[in-house]
Amino acid sequence: MSQLSTGLSDTERKKRRGPQPRHRIDLPNGEFLQPRRDFAAEIGVVDKTCARMNLPTTYVGNVAYVAHNASLNILAERVQRRNQPPERRRLQRAR
């Protein structure tokens, strides 16, 4: 016997390797915890950038989770409009 049979094909072995997909954790108040890496991909930034944003983070099993709605609120508060002209005053006519 030159080959040992393990019962698994090469494709089945390859499927098991690599990081396992993380699932969100539902909380009773309608909020849910989402893996920070998935949240970062959802908003279009890298995980490291998301970590620097100081979002409310909880670690479960060495995986960083963020509260989804709370994190979106923090992002919404940071949005600013630049270079807006000042509001124009109404001219009062003399009577």
C-alpha positions as CSV (number, residue, x, y, z in Angstrom):
1,M,0.0,0.0,0.0
2,S,1.7,3.2,-1.2
3,Q,-1.3,5.5,-0.3
4,L,-3.2,5.8,2.8
5,S,-6.9,6.3,2.5
6,T,-8.4,8.8,5.0
7,G,-12.0,8.6,3.7
8,L,-12.0,12.3,2.7
9,S,-11.3,13.6,-0.7
10,D,-9.0,16.6,-1.3
11,T,-11.8,19.0,-1.9
12,E,-13.5,18.1,1.4
13,R,-10.2,18.7,3.2
14,K,-9.8,22.1,1.6
15,K,-13.3,23.1,2.5
16,R,-12.5,22.6,6.2
17,R,-9.4,24.8,6.2
18,G,-9.4,28.5,6.8
19,P,-11.4,30.7,9.1
20,Q,-14.9,29.6,9.9
21,P,-17.7,32.1,9.1
22,R,-18.9,34.1,12.1
23,H,-22.5,34.6,12.7
24,R,-24.2,37.6,14.3
25,I,-25.5,37.3,17.9
26,D,-29.0,38.6,18.5
27,L,-29.7,40.6,21.7
28,P,-33.1,40.9,23.4
29,N,-33.5,44.7,22.8
30,G,-33.6,44.3,19.0
31,E,-29.9,45.0,18.7
32,F,-27.4,42.4,17.4
33,L,-23.7,41.9,17.7
34,Q,-21.9,41.6,14.3
35,P,-18.3,40.5,13.8
36,R,-16.2,43.7,13.4
37,R,-14.6,42.4,10.3
38,D,-18.0,41.9,8.6
39,F,-19.2,45.3,9.8
40,A,-16.1,47.0,8.4
41,A,-16.6,45.3,5.0
42,E,-20.3,46.4,5.1
43,I,-19.4,50.1,5.5
44,G,-16.4,49.9,3.1
45,V,-13.4,50.1,5.4
46,V,-10.7,47.8,6.7
47,D,-11.0,46.0,10.1
48,K,-8.1,48.0,11.4
49,T,-9.8,51.3,10.5
50,C,-12.9,50.1,12.2
51,A,-10.9,49.3,15.3
52,R,-9.5,52.9,15.4
53,M,-13.0,54.4,15.3
54,N,-13.5,53.4,18.9
55,L,-16.7,51.5,18.3
56,P,-18.3,49.6,21.2
57,T,-16.6,46.3,20.9
58,T,-17.1,43.0,22.7
59,Y,-14.9,40.0,22.4
60,V,-16.5,36.5,22.2
61,G,-14.1,33.6,21.6
62,N,-11.3,35.9,20.5
63,V,-13.5,37.5,17.8
64,A,-14.3,41.2,18.0
65,Y,-18.0,41.9,17.8
66,V,-19.6,45.4,17.5
67,A,-23.1,46.4,18.4
68,H,-24.6,47.1,14.9
69,N,-27.1,49.9,15.6
70,A,-24.9,51.7,18.1
71,S,-22.0,51.6,15.7
72,L,-24.1,53.0,12.9
73,N,-25.2,55.9,15.2
74,I,-21.6,56.7,16.0
75,L,-20.7,56.8,12.3
76,A,-23.7,59.0,11.6
77,E,-22.6,61.5,14.3
78,R,-19.2,61.8,12.7
79,V,-20.6,62.9,9.3
80,Q,-19.9,66.6,8.6
81,R,-20.7,68.8,5.7
82,R,-17.8,70.9,4.7
83,N,-17.6,74.5,3.4
84,Q,-21.3,75.3,3.6
85,P,-22.1,79.0,3.1
86,P,-23.5,80.8,6.1
87,E,-27.3,81.3,6.2
88,R,-28.4,84.5,4.5
89,R,-30.2,87.0,6.6
90,R,-33.5,88.4,5.5
91,L,-33.5,92.1,4.7
92,Q,-36.1,94.0,6.5
93,R,-37.7,96.8,4.5
94,A,-38.3,100.1,6.1
95,R,-41.9,101.2,6.2
